[in-house]
């Protein structure tokens, strides 16, 4: 996740440098491009966090029963 966020930050910086007079518009384009229908963030949105947490707790508590 941090790699992804770092890449997005670099994209924003490049957009601001390439056209400082239109930094807001360029930044907005970069942000919108980051949400490409969920393909880039599939690893986040494709997970059921509640299910993952419950599975973790079962493993953690397995030896305590």
C-alpha positions in Angstrom: 0.0 0.0 0.0 2.8 2.4 0.9 4.5 1.8 -2.5 1.2 2.7 -4.2 0.8 5.9 -2.2 4.4 6.9 -2.8 3.9 6.4 -6.5 0.8 8.6 -6.4 2.7 11.3 -4.6 5.4 11.2 -7.3 2.8 11.5 -10.0 1.4 14.5 -8.3 4.8 16.1 -8.0 5.5 15.5 -11.7 2.2 17.0 -12.6 2.9 20.1 -10.6 6.4 20.5 -12.1 5.4 19.9 -15.7 2.7 22.6 -15.6 2.9 24.8 -12.5 0.2 27.2 -13.8 -2.3 24.4 -14.0 -1.2 22.4 -11.0 -4.7 21.9 -9.6 -6.1 20.6 -12.9 -3.1 18.4 -13.5 -3.3 17.0 -10.0 -6.9 16.3 -10.4 -6.2 14.4 -13.6 -3.6 12.3 -11.8 -5.9 11.5 -8.9 -8.8 10.5 -11.2 -6.4 8.3 -13.3 -5.5 6.5 -10.0 -9.1 5.2 -9.8 -9.1 3.2 -12.9 -12.2 1.2 -12.2 -10.6 -0.6 -9.3 -7.9 -2.5 -11.2 -5.0 -0.8 -9.6 -6.5 -1.1 -6.1 -8.0 -4.5 -6.6 -5.8 -5.9 -3.8 -7.5 -3.5 -1.4 -11.1 -3.5 -2.6 -11.1 -7.2 -3.4 -10.7 -8.2 0.2 -13.4 -8.7 2.8 -11.6 -7.2 5.8 -14.1 -8.6 8.3 -13.5 -12.1 6.9 -9.7 -11.7 7.0 -9.8 -10.4 10.6 -12.1 -13.3 11.7 -9.8 -15.8 10.1 -6.8 -14.2 11.8 -8.5 -14.4 15.2 -9.4 -18.1 14.7 -5.7 -18.9 13.9 -4.6 -16.7 16.9 -7.0 -18.3 19.3 -6.6 -21.9 18.0 -4.1 -22.9 20.6 -6.0 -21.2 23.5 -9.2 -23.3 23.3 
